[in-house]
Amino acid sequence: MTNALSKAKDFQKSKSGTYVSIATTAFGAWGIAKRIKKARAEQDTLRLIDATVAAVGIVTGLAILYRELKRLGDDDVLLG
């Protein structure tokens, strides 16, 4: 495997990859916010609970990604 291909394979374990993961997870929060707003407007308790549980999952995912970002520190695989 070439050096460039090896770096691309480890993208998720890099700071850049973690930032991309954080951005996509945060973007998912937009959809959840819309679901919560719609459930409140329709006064649908079951959908509101479903959207709230999904929101908790997103918050947990963001916290895990933030922790991983802090752990990476200076030993970023893409920086060499």
N, C-alpha and C positions, 0 to 999 in steps of 0.2 A: 504494500500500500504506500502511496506517495505521502509526503509530508503534508501537503495541502489537503488531501483526502482524509488523513488522520485528524487534522484540525477540524475539518467540517463534521466529522463523526462525533467529536467531543463538543460540538456547539452548545448543546443543552447544558453541559456542565460548566459553561463559561459565564462570565458576567453578562455578556451580550445576550446569550441565550436565556438567562434568567430574567433580564429586562424584557425580552420579547414575551416570555411566559407571563410576567406580571401584567404587561399591557393587554394581552389577550384575555387574561382572567378578569381584569378590570373592565374590559369592554363587555364581557358577559354580564357584568353588574347592570349595565344599561337595560338589557332585556329583562332582567329580574325586576328592576324598578318599574318597568312598564307593566309587568304582570301583577305586581303588588297594587299599582294604581288602578288597573282594570278590575282586580278582585275587590278592592274597596268600593269602587263605583257601583259594581253589581251586588255588593254586600254578600259575596260568596265566601263563606268562612273556610270551606275546604280548599279552595284555590289560594286563599290568602295564607293558610298554613303551609301549603305546598311551596309557594313562592318564598315564604319566610325561611323555611328549611333550606331551600336552594341558596338564599342570601347568606345564611350561616355557613354553608359549604364554601361559598366564594370568599367570605372573610377568612375562613380557616385556610383556604388555599393560598390567599395572599400573604397570610402570616407565615406559612411554611416557606413560601418563595422568598420572603424578606429575610427569614432566618438563614436560608441557603445563601443568599446574597452576602450576608454578613460573614458567613463561614468562608466564602471564597476568598475574601480579602485580596491580598496581593498575588496569590498563586493562581492566576487566571490562565487556563490552558491555551487560550488563543493568543495571549501576549508573549508566549514563548517562555 
